[in-house]
């Protein structure tokens, strides 16, 4: 319940304090997907992009986002995390960083790091935070790091 309230606060911040003051929802209305759990009707967005399937939706989300905050979810969340993570690895330095929100992510990422071929660079593309007041400073830290990378690239 606390996480859902925090997600609503993030949506409010995005809607009312974003540079353009605009939010985007990427949805899909599946046919032949009996396992589809629906959309959260409390999400109010300025614009909606409707997609025809889960994969298209996931890639649209990743395409349009600048930064991701990943909360506790189900298999869809794992799929989205995996895709964001591999894209961050492939485009390291020009990737879209993300925050994993919640204490439980520490164990999950540690198990993955310990049992798969994941190096420190891959572990550096995200931060795990457990307090809502750490969200903005973490985003600002990532923005500074990404800006430094762009400046460094400009010197080459």
Buried (B, 14 or more C-beta within 10 A) or exposed (E): EEEEEBBBEBBEEBBEEEEEEEBBBBBBEEEEEEEEEEEEEEBEBEEEBEBEEBEBBBBBBBEEBEEBBBBEEEEBEEBBBEBBBEBBBEEEBEBBBBBBBBEEBEEBBEEBBEEEEBEEEBBEBBBBBEEBEBBEEBBEEBEEEBEEBEEEEEEE
